[in-house]
Amino acid sequence: MNRLVAHILLLIVVFIITANTAKTNGNFYTVAKCPGLDVTRIRHHTQQNEVSLIFYYTSWSADSLLALKEYNDVAKFYSDKIFFSSVDCWHLACNCSRALGPGIGSSPNKWPTLMAYYGRRGQLQIQYHGVWSFGGMQQFIDNLLQPLRRFSTKEALMETHEASDALIMGVFETPESKEYKQYLMASVKWLESDPLRTYVFGVNFVTNASSTEGLLKYDKIPDLLFMGSKNTKKFSNVAMDYSWNASHIWQWLHKELKEDLVNLHGYSTPITIAQKLQENSVLAVFINDAYKFNNYMQQYIHPNSMDKSFKCLKVTKIKEIKKDGIQQGCEKLLQISTDAKNCYSNIPKVISENFANYYDINKCLTNLIKKLAYPYRNGNEDIVKLNIEDLLEFYHSTKCLISDSKSTNSLQIIISKYLQNLIETDKMVYGSNRTLSVVLLDTDNYKDYLQNLYIEPNKFSMATVFIVDTKLEGIFPLVNDFNMENLKEFLRQYFKYNLLPLSRSENIHSVQISRSLDNANTFEVKSLNRLMLQNNLQYAHNQSLVLLIHTPECALCGSLQHTFIQVSGALQHMSPELKFARINAHLNDLPWQFNMASLPVLLVFPKHRYGDSQQFPSHLKPDFKNVFGFILKQLPAEDQVRIVVTFCKSPVLNGLNTQSCWRFAKNLLTQHIGQHLHYWELFENERNVIFENLRAFKDMSLDVQRNLKL
């Protein structure tokens, strides 16, 4: 009896040890977590695995918790290939000091932080700088597992080049060569700046240069080829400046990237628009509906150049589907349609239109995969007769569930290049010397940017399109819905100088400013040079000056400059007492006191008091309300009231807004009258000037009272 008890206890101990080992290795739990497993043991596991990930976060950070959920979902798909772990740096049991290792820093400096450890003992460390979404991290891991591509044909190589910003091809004799290992490390390290792999790294192993004639021609082996948007450059040509190690390869690629910056399409943000505006005008395409837009553009792009991840419309035979025992509810969720022989389901459309049912759809697919994987266990012996081709098609369609078209840049690059070629063709047809660069952006991510430009996205159109022209200093929107016919006509009118710039309107509390094109042309903002600016500052003290200092390449100057023009138009009737002017700091050698640390800068010089000039605060949003209020505050009291009264008489204000304006004028007038009466008591020697101001206030008060009664 005692021997039996001992055997039972021994079995229990063995089971507990096995269970703990399984937990540690991630068989039961996909992600090794701290608290639960200390940081030292987690770092020890990173040295035992070829590829490891550690996700550092804090429990009080909402961004960290949202990213952690996406990270855990990704881990379910890759836990058999990668060691996943997460560390809550806010927990007392998890010490994150020196967590990243001596090569990067003592601890994470932001939350969340995702570190990848590559190679034996995790000697190569890569920090993730992409989007904290399922698709973004998934693509990063895919690129981490397969950093290099091999091409069997020249056609496959050119298709990949068409779907990327650049293609780097390396040719080596064997995978054991030192140069290849350095090239591999450089391609992995490049993921820090390019997590979505818009720069594709390829490799080809040959014994001599002449054997590569069917694919590419190399002068020597080993060598690297940088295939950019316009030309091809070789690493061997700059061997005098660089050596064969990962850091020098990295530096060389960054140098080529900067020279090719205008032609890159992979990572587009509003800053990209400002960068490309330094060279030429920009055609900006903000995608309102990614699914419809991508499907529509595929009609105009060669199908062989499309990224295979977007071809998610797959077919499986109706007989096998019925044998799998899919319930009617699953068929409805997957939107399965049938004909005599086949059944169809467009997985991405199902997900995009029924995202709330994601877990139900996932449950249906999970049950189906179990039946396909274990047919005998589920009593479906006939399933064994399934063709391998049908099973592969089903696997491909389910894989579409984990593909996010918004995080895949290949399609965006292909479309951008197609539109760029279309522009170049139309430019030659119409004999124009105007140049446009294409920028594709997602409307949902940059709604605030469009609002600052006073552009309202058309929810019934696939995309919102406009041209930013630096020379004309205008924005030209596509008024019609987006399609290729309307876009071609839009470009034709642009090349023929037939487009009208955007006319803006903005609500300021209860006051709305709106200007027609004709009214906008009745005033002009003066552009000054260095000499004219100095003359104004020395001799024109009898008028207030509002000065904007800007440069064309300044990314933030556009927003303030648009508001500046709008305010100057609203206050044009105050001329010559109030003057608006601007100066280009790039083209003029400004006096030392106007060399600002950052641009744009808006300055107000009150008349007779130029020494009391004030700068528009950089922390304020440069909208009409803030700029108008700032200018108003810097002016003399009499000019303040006169500006408001003149503004209230403007014909562009409707009745309700006019009364609000007159009430504001009354409050401002009452405030200044009270201040001047107080000055009357304090400054006896200045009473003549104070009396003149009070008399002017009296005349304006009669005007205000009369309009308030109307």
C-alpha positions in Angstrom: 0.0 0.0 0.0 2.8 2.4 0.9 4.5 1.6 -2.4 1.3 2.4 -4.3 1.0 5.8 -2.5 4.7 6.5 -3.3 4.1 5.7 -7.0 1.0 8.0 -7.1 3.0 10.9 -5.4 5.8 10.4 -7.9 3.4 10.6 -10.8 1.9 13.8 -9.4 5.4 15.4 -9.0 6.3 14.4 -12.6 3.0 15.8 -13.8 3.6 19.1 -12.0 7.2 19.4 -13.4 6.0 18.6 -16.9 3.2 21.1 -16.6 5.5 23.9 -15.4 7.9 23.1 -18.2 5.2 23.3 -20.7 4.0 26.6 -19.4 7.5 28.0 -19.5 8.0 26.8 -23.1 4.7 28.4 -24.1 2.8 25.2 -24.9 -0.1 26.0 -22.5 0.4 29.7 -22.3 1.2 31.5 -25.5 3.0 34.4 -23.8 5.4 34.2 -20.8 4.4 36.9 -18.5 5.8 38.9 -15.6 4.3 39.0 -13.0 4.4 35.2 -13.0 7.8 34.6 -14.5 10.7 36.9 -13.4 12.5 39.1 -15.9 15.8 37.2 -15.5 14.2 33.9 -16.6 12.5 35.7 -19.5 15.8 37.1 -20.7 17.3 33.7 -20.3 14.7 32.2 -22.6 15.5 34.9 -25.3 19.1 33.5 -25.4 17.8 30.0 -26.0 15.5 30.8 -28.9 16.4 31.9 -32.4 13.8 34.6 -32.4 12.2 36.1 -29.2 10.0 39.0 -28.4 9.6 40.9 -25.2 6.7 43.4 -24.8 7.3 46.0 -22.1 4.3 47.9 -20.9 2.7 49.6 -17.8 -0.7 48.6 -16.5 -1.8 52.3 -16.0 -1.2 53.1 -19.7 -4.3 52.7 -21.8 -2.2 52.6 -25.0 -0.1 49.8 -23.5 -3.2 47.7 -22.6 -4.7 48.1 -26.1 -1.4 47.2 -27.7 -1.0 44.3 -25.3 -4.3 42.8 -26.5 -3.2 43.0 -30.1 0.2 41.5 -29.2 -1.4 38.5 -27.4 -3.6 37.9 -30.4 -0.5 37.8 -32.7 1.2 35.4 -30.3 -1.5 32.8 -30.9 -0.4 32.5 -34.5 3.4 32.5 -34.1 4.0 30.9 -30.7 5.3 27.7 -32.4 8.1 29.7 -34.1 8.9 32.5 -31.7 9.2 32.9 -27.9 6.7 35.6 -26.8 6.8 37.3 -23.4 5.4 40.4 -21.8 6.7 42.5 -18.8 4.6 44.9 -16.7 7.2 47.4 -15.7 4.9 49.0 -13.2 4.6 45.8 -11.1 7.0 45.5 -8.1 8.0 41.9 -9.1 9.1 43.0 -12.6 12.3 45.0 -12.5 12.8 46.6 -16.0 16.1 48.3 -15.2 18.7 47.2 -17.7 15.9 45.3 -19.4 16.9 46.0 -22.9 20.6 45.1 -22.5 23.7 47.3 -22.6 23.5 47.7 -26.4 20.4 49.9 -26.3 19.8 51.4 -22.9 19.1 50.8 -19.2 15.3 50.5 -19.5 12.4 51.2 -21.9 11.9 55.0 -22.3 8.3 54.7 -23.6 5.2 52.5 -23.1 4.7 50.3 -24.8 8.0 49.0 -26.1 8.4 45.9 -28.2 11.9 44.4 -28.5 12.9 41.5 -30.8 16.0 39.4 -30.2 17.4 37.7 -33.2 20.0 35.0 -33.5 21.7 32.8 -31.0 21.8 34.3 -27.5 19.7 37.2 -28.9 22.8 39.2 -29.9 20.9 41.3 -32.5 18.2 43.5 -30.9 15.5 45.2 -33.0 13.0 47.7 -31.6 9.6 47.9 -33.2 8.5 51.4 -34.3 5.4 50.5 -36.2 1.7 50.8 -35.6 0.3 49.0 -32.6 -2.2 46.9 -34.5 -2.6 43.2 -35.3 -1.7 43.7 -38.9 1.3 45.9 -38.2 2.9 43.6 -35.7 2.0 40.6 -37.9 3.9 42.0 -40.8 6.8 42.9 -38.7 7.1 39.3 -37.4 6.7 37.9 -40.9 9.6 40.1 -42.1 11.6 39.1 -39.0 11.1 35.4 -39.8 11.9 35.9 -43.5 14.1 39.0 -43.9 15.5 38.0 -47.3 13.7 36.9 -50.5 14.9 34.6 -53.2 13.7 35.0 -56.8 13.7 32.3 -59.4 12.9 34.5 -62.4 13.5 38.0 -63.5 9.7 38.5 -63.8 9.2 37.7 -60.1 12.0 40.1 -59.2 10.5 43.0 -61.2 7.0 42.4 -59.8 8.5 42.7 -56.3 10.3 45.9 -57.3 7.1 47.3 -58.6 5.4 46.7 -55.3 8.1 48.2 -53.2 9.9 51.6 -52.7 13.2 50.0 -53.4 14.7 46.5 -53.9 18.2 45.7 -52.6 19.7 42.6 -54.2 22.7 40.9 -52.7 24.7 38.3 -54.6 27.1 35.9 -52.7 28.8 32.6 -53.4 27.5 30.7 -50.3 25.4 31.4 -47.2 28.5 30.7 -45.1 30.3 33.8 -46.5 31.1 36.6 -44.1 29.6 39.2 -46.4 26.3 37.4 -46.6 26.0 37.2 -42.8 26.6 40.9 -42.5 24.1 41.6 -45.2 21.5 39.4 -43.3 22.1 41.4 -40.1 21.7 44.7 -42.0 18.4 43.5 -43.5 17.1 42.5 -40.0 18.3 45.7 -38.4 16.6 47.7 -41.2 13.2 46.6 -39.7 13.7 49.3 -37.0 13.2 52.0 -39.5 11.1 50.0 -42.0 8.8 47.5 -40.0 6.5 47.0 -43.0 9.4 46.3 -45.3 8.8 48.8 -48.1 12.5 48.3 -48.9 12.7 44.6 -49.9 15.9 42.7 -49.4 16.7 39.9 -51.9 19.5 37.4 -52.2 21.0 35.3 -54.9 23.7 32.6 -54.5 26.0 32.1 -57.5 29.5 30.8 -58.1 30.5 33.4 -60.6 29.2 36.6 -62.0 28.5 35.3 -65.5 25.9 32.8 -64.2 23.5 35.6 -63.2 22.8 36.8 -66.7 19.3 35.3 -66.6 18.4 37.3 -63.5 20.7 40.3 -63.0 24.2 41.2 -64.1 26.9 41.7 -61.5 30.4 42.9 -62.1 31.8 41.2 -59.1 30.8 38.9 -56.2 29.9 39.7 -53.5 28.0 42.9 -54.3 24.8 44.7 -53.5 22.4 46.4 -55.9 20.2 49.3 -54.8 17.2 49.4 -57.3 15.4 52.7 -56.5 12.6 54.4 -58.3 14.8 55.8 -61.1 18.2 54.2 -61.2 20.3 51.3 -59.9 23.4 51.8 -57.7 26.1 49.3 -56.6 27.7 48.9 -53.3 30.9 48.0 -54.9 31.2 51.4 -56.5 31.4 53.0 -53.0 33.6 50.4 -51.5 36.2 53.1 -50.8 33.9 54.8 -48.4 32.2 51.7 -46.9 33.3 48.3 -45.7 31.4 45.0 -45.6 29.8 45.2 -42.2 26.1 45.6 -41.2 26.5 49.2 -39.9 28.2 50.5 -43.1 25.5 48.8 -45.3 22.9 50.5 -43.1 24.5 53.9 -43.6 24.8 53.4 -47.4 21.1 52.5 -47.6 20.1 55.6 -45.5 22.1 57.8 -47.8 20.3 56.4 -50.9 17.0 56.8 -49.2 17.5 60.5 -48.6 18.4 61.1 -52.2 15.2 59.2 -53.3 12.9 60.7 -50.7 10.5 62.4 -53.2 9.8 59.1 -54.9 9.0 57.1 -51.8 5.4 56.0 -51.3 5.5 53.4 -48.5 5.1 55.5 -45.4 2.9 58.5 -46.1 1.9 61.1 -43.5 1.0 64.8 -43.8 4.7 65.5 -43.3 5.3 63.6 -46.5 3.2 66.3 -48.3 5.4 69.0 -46.8 8.6 67.2 -47.8 7.5 66.7 -51.4 6.3 70.3 -51.6 10.0 71.3 -51.4 10.5 69.9 -54.8 7.1 70.4 -56.6 3.4 70.4 -56.2 1.5 67.4 -54.7 -1.5 65.4 -55.6 -2.9 64.2 -52.3 -5.3 61.3 -52.3 -7.1 60.6 -49.0 -8.7 57.2 -49.1 -12.2 57.3 -47.5 -13.1 53.6 -48.1 -10.0 51.4 -48.4 -11.9 48.3 -49.5 -13.8 49.9 -52.3 -10.8 52.0 -53.4 -8.4 49.1 -53.5 -10.9 46.9 -55.5 -11.6 49.7 -57.9 -7.9 50.5 -58.5 -7.2 46.8 -59.2 -9.0 47.2 -62.5 -6.3 49.5 -63.8 -3.3 47.7 -62.4 -1.7 44.7 -64.0 -2.9 41.6 -62.0 0.5 40.0 -61.9 1.9 43.0 -59.9 -0.7 42.7 -57.2 0.2 41.6 -53.7 -1.2 38.1 -53.3 -2.6 39.0 -49.8 -5.3 41.1 -51.5 -6.6 38.2 -53.6 -8.9 36.8 -50.9 -11.8 35.8 -53.1 -11.5 32.0 -53.0 -13.7 29.1 -54.2 -14.3 25.7 -52.5 -16.5 23.0 -53.7 -20.1 22.9 -52.4 -20.1 19.1 -51.8 -17.2 19.2 -49.4 -18.6 22.3 -47.7 -21.8 20.5 -46.9 -20.0 17.4 -45.7 -18.1 19.5 -43.2 -21.4 20.1 -41.4 -21.3 23.9 -41.4 -24.4 25.2 -39.7 -26.8 27.5 -41.4 -25.8 30.3 -39.0 -22.1 30.0 -40.1 -23.1 30.1 -43.7 -25.0 33.3 -43.1 -22.1 34.9 -41.2 -19.6 34.0 -44.0 -22.1 35.2 -46.6 -21.7 32.0 -48.6 -23.4 32.1 -52.0 -23.7 29.0 -54.2 -24.4 28.0 -57.7 -24.6 24.5 -59.3 -21.0 23.5 -58.6 -19.3 26.0 -56.3 -19.8 28.2 -53.3 -18.2 31.6 -52.8 -17.2 33.8 -49.8 -15.3 37.1 -49.9 -13.6 37.0 -46.4 -12.3 40.6 -46.2 -15.7 42.0 -47.2 -17.3 39.8 -44.5 -14.9 41.1 -41.9 -15.2 44.8 -42.9 -19.0 44.8 -43.0 -19.6 42.5 -39.9 -16.7 43.3 -37.6 -19.0 43.0 -34.6 -19.4 39.3 -35.5 -15.7 38.6 -35.7 -15.7 36.2 -32.8 -18.7 34.2 -34.1 -17.0 34.0 -37.6 -13.8 32.9 -36.0 -15.6 30.2 -34.0 -17.2 28.9 -37.2 -13.8 28.7 -39.0 -12.2 27.1 -35.9 -14.7 24.3 -35.9 -14.3 23.8 -39.6 -10.5 23.6 -39.4 -10.8 21.0 -36.6 -13.0 18.8 -38.8 -10.6 19.2 -41.7 -7.6 18.4 -39.5 -9.1 15.5 -37.5 -11.8 13.9 -39.8 -11.9 10.5 -38.0 -12.2 12.1 -34.5 -15.4 14.0 -35.7 -16.9 11.0 -37.4 -16.4 12.5 -40.9 -14.5 9.8 -42.7 -15.5 11.1 -46.1 -13.6 14.2 -45.4 -10.4 12.2 -46.1 -11.3 12.2 -49.8 -10.9 16.0 -50.0 -8.5 17.2 -52.6 -5.4 18.9 -51.4 -6.1 21.8 -53.7 -9.4 22.4 -52.0 -7.8 22.3 -48.6 -5.1 24.8 -49.7 -7.8 27.1 -51.1 -9.7 27.0 -47.8 -6.5 27.7 -45.9 -5.7 30.7 -48.1 -9.2 32.1 -47.5 -9.0 31.7 -43.7 -5.5 33.4 -43.8 -7.2 36.5 -45.2 -8.8 36.9 -41.8 -5.4 37.9 -40.3 -4.5 40.1 -43.3 -5.1 43.8 -42.8 -5.1 45.7 -46.1 -4.4 49.0 -44.4 -1.2 47.8 -42.9 0.1 46.3 -46.1 1.9 48.9 -48.1 2.5 46.9 -51.3 -0.8 47.9 -52.8 -0.4 51.5 -51.8 3.0 51.7 -53.4 1.7 50.1 -56.7 -1.3 52.5 -56.8 0.9 55.5 -56.1 3.3 54.5 -58.9 0.4 53.9 -61.3 -1.0 57.4 -60.5 2.5 58.9 -60.9 2.9 57.4 -64.3 -0.6 58.7 -65.3 0.4 62.2 -64.3 3.7 62.0 -66.3 1.7 60.8 -69.4 -0.9 63.5 -69.1 1.8 66.1 -68.5 3.4 65.2 -71.9 0.0 65.0 -73.7 -0.9 68.6 -72.6 2.6 70.0 -73.0 2.8 71.2 -69.4 5.9 71.9 -67.4 4.1 71.5 -64.1 5.2 68.6 -61.9 3.1 66.6 -59.4 4.1 64.1 -56.8 1.6 61.6 -55.5 0.8 61.0 -51.8 -1.7 58.4 -50.6 -3.1 58.7 -47.1 -5.9 57.2 -45.0 -8.7 59.6 -44.2 -9.6 58.0 -40.8 -6.1 58.5 -39.6 -5.7 62.2 -40.6 -9.2 63.8 -40.3 -7.7 66.6 -38.2 -5.3 67.5 -41.0 -8.1 67.8 -43.5 -10.1 69.9 -41.0 -7.1 72.3 -40.7 -7.2 72.7 -44.5 -11.0 73.3 -44.3 -11.6 70.2 -46.5 -14.6 68.1 -45.7 -14.3 64.4 -46.9 -17.1 63.2 -49.1 -18.4 60.1 -47.4 -20.1 59.0 -50.6 -16.8 59.0 -52.5 -14.0 56.4 -52.4 -11.4 59.1 -51.9 -10.9 62.9 -51.3 -8.5 64.3 -53.8 -6.8 67.8 -54.0 -3.7 69.4 -55.4 -1.4 71.6 -53.3 0.4 74.1 -55.5 3.3 76.0 -54.0 3.8 78.6 -56.7 0.1 79.5 -56.8 -0.2 79.2 -53.0 -3.5 77.4 -53.4 -5.3 74.2 -52.8 -7.4 72.8 -55.7 -9.9 70.1 -54.7 -11.6 67.5 -56.9 -15.2 68.5 -56.6 -16.7 65.4 -58.2 -16.7 61.8 -56.8 -13.4 60.0 -57.3 -13.1 57.8 -60.4 -10.4 57.6 -63.1 -12.4 59.5 -65.6 -13.0 62.4 -63.2 -9.4 62.3 -62.1 -8.1 62.5 -65.6 -10.3 65.5 -66.3 -9.2 67.1 -63.1 -5.5 66.7 -64.1 -6.3 68.1 -67.6 -7.9 71.2 -66.1 -4.9 71.6 -63.7 -2.3 71.4 -66.5 -4.4 74.0 -68.5 -4.6 76.4 -65.4 -8.4 76.2 -65.4 -8.9 75.2 -61.7 -10.1 77.6 -59.0 -8.5 77.4 -55.6 -10.4 76.3 -52.5 -12.7 79.0 -51.0 -12.9 78.5 -47.2 -15.4 79.3 -44.5 -15.0 78.8 -40.7 -17.3 79.1 -37.7 -16.0 81.3 -34.9 -18.3 80.6 -32.0 -21.5 82.2 -33.3 -19.7 84.3 -36.0 -19.2 82.8 -39.4 -16.7 84.2 -41.9 -17.3 83.3 -45.6 -15.7 84.8 -48.6 -16.5 84.4 -52.3 -13.7 84.2 -54.8 -14.5 87.7 -56.2 -14.3 89.2 -52.7 -11.1 87.4 -51.9 -9.4 89.1 -54.9 -10.3 92.6 -53.7 -7.4 92.7 -51.2 -3.7 91.8 -51.4 -1.2 90.8 -48.7 2.1 92.5 -49.3 5.2 90.4 -49.6 8.3 92.3 -48.3 12.0 91.9 -48.8 14.7 92.8 -46.3 14.9 96.5 -47.4 11.1 97.1 -47.4 10.9 95.5 -43.9 13.5 97.8 -42.5 11.8 100.8 -44.0 8.5 99.8 -42.5 10.0 99.3 -39.0 11.9 102.7 -39.2 9.4 105.1 -40.8 5.9 103.6 -40.8 5.1 103.9 -37.1 1.7 105.6 -37.8 0.1 102.3 -38.7 0.0 98.9 -37.0 1.8 96.1 -38.8 1.0 92.4 -38.7 4.0 90.5 -40.0 4.2 86.7 -40.9 7.7 85.2 -41.2 7.6 81.9 -43.2 9.4 79.6 -45.6 7.9 77.5 -48.4 9.5 74.3 -47.0 8.1 74.8 -43.5 5.7 72.0 -42.7 3.6 74.1 -40.3 3.6 77.4 -42.2 0.7 76.5 -44.5 -1.9 76.3 -41.7 -0.9 79.7 -40.2 -0.5 81.3 -43.6 -4.1 80.3 -44.6 -5.5 81.8 -41.4 -3.3 84.9 -41.8 -4.8 85.5 -45.3 -8.3 84.9 -44.0 -7.9 87.4 -41.1 -6.3 90.0 -43.4 -9.3 89.7 -45.8 -11.8 90.1 -42.9 -9.9 93.3 -41.7 -9.1 94.8 -45.1 -11.4 97.8 -44.4 -9.0 98.9 -41.6 -6.3 99.8 -44.2 -4.2 102.0 -43.9 -4.4 102.0 -40.1 -3.7 98.2 -40.1 -1.3 96.6 -42.5 -0.7 92.9 -43.2 2.6 91.7 -44.7 4.7 88.6 -45.0 8.4 87.8 -45.7 10.1 84.7 -46.9 12.9 83.9 -44.5 14.5 81.6 -47.0 15.0 84.2 -49.7 15.9 87.2 -47.4 18.7 87.7 -45.0 16.7 89.0 -42.1 18.1 91.2 -39.4 19.5 89.3 -36.5 16.5 90.1 -34.2 14.2 88.3 -36.6 16.2 85.1 -37.0 13.8 82.8 -35.2 14.6 79.3 -33.8 11.5 77.9 -35.5 8.9 79.0 -38.1 6.3 80.2 -38.7 6.3 83.4 -36.6 3.4 85.9 -36.5 4.4 89.4 -35.0 2.2 92.4 -34.3 3.8 95.9 -34.1 1.3 98.4 -32.6 1.4 101.9 -34.1 3.5 104.4 -32.3 4.7 101.5 -30.1 6.8 99.2 -32.4 9.1 98.4 -29.5 6.2 96.6 -27.8 5.8 94.1 -30.5 4.4 90.7 -29.5 4.7 87.2 -31.0 1.8 84.8 -31.5 2.1 82.0 -28.9 3.2 78.7 -30.4 1.0 76.6 -28.0 -2.2 78.1 -29.4 -3.9 76.6 -32.4 -3.5 78.9 -35.4 -7.2 79.2 -36.2 -9.2 82.4 -37.0 -10.5 82.9 -33.5 -7.1 82.8 -31.8 -5.2 84.8 -34.5 -8.0 87.5 -34.6 -8.1 87.8 -30.8 -4.3 88.0 -30.6 -4.1 90.8 -33.1 -6.9 92.7 -31.5 -5.3 92.6 -28.1 -2.1 94.2 -29.3 -3.7 97.2 -30.9 -4.5 100.6 -29.2 -8.0 100.8 -27.5 -9.5 103.0 -30.1 -8.4 100.8 -33.0 -9.7 97.7 -31.1 -13.2 99.1 -31.0 -13.1 100.5 -34.5 -12.0 97.1 -35.9 -14.9 95.3 -34.1 -17.4 97.8 -35.2 -16.2 97.6 -38.8 -16.2 93.9 -38.6 -19.8 93.8 -37.3 -20.9 95.9 -40.3 -19.5 93.3 -42.7 -22.2 92.1 -45.1 -21.1 88.5 -44.9 -22.6 88.1 -41.3 -26.2 86.9 -41.0 -28.6 88.4 -38.6 -28.0 86.2 -35.6 -24.2 86.5 -35.9 -24.4 90.2 -36.4 -26.3 90.7 -33.1 -23.7 88.6 -31.3 -20.9 90.7 -32.8 -22.6 94.0 -31.7 -23.0 92.6 -28.2 -19.3 91.9 -28.1 -18.6 95.4 -29.4 -20.7 96.9 -26.6 -18.9 94.9 -23.9 -15.5 95.9 -25.3 -16.5 99.5 -25.6 -17.8 99.6 -22.0 -14.6 98.1 -20.8 -12.4 100.7 -22.5 -14.6 103.6 -21.4 -14.3 102.5 -17.8 -10.5 102.2 -18.1 -10.2 105.7 -19.7 -12.3 107.2 -16.9 -9.9 105.7 -14.4 -7.0 107.1 -16.4 -8.6 110.5 -16.3 -8.3 110.5 -12.5 -4.7 109.2 -12.5 -3.0 111.1 -15.3 -3.8 114.8 -15.3 -1.2 115.7 -17.9 -2.6 113.2 -20.4 -6.3 114.3 -20.1 -6.3 115.9 -23.6 -5.4 112.6 -25.2 -7.8 110.7 -22.9 -10.6 113.1 -23.7 -10.1 112.7 -27.5 -10.4 108.9 -27.0 -13.5 109.2 -24.9 -15.1 111.4 -27.6 -14.3 108.8 -30.2 -15.8 106.1 -27.9 -19.0 108.2 -27.6 -19.5 108.4 -31.3 -18.9 104.6 -31.7 -21.2 103.9 -28.7 -24.1 105.6 -30.5 -23.5 103.4 -33.5 -23.4 100.3 -31.4 -26.6 101.1 -29.5 -28.4 101.9 -32.7 -27.5 98.6 -34.3 -28.3 96.6 -31.1 -31.9 98.0 -31.3 -32.4 97.0 -34.9 
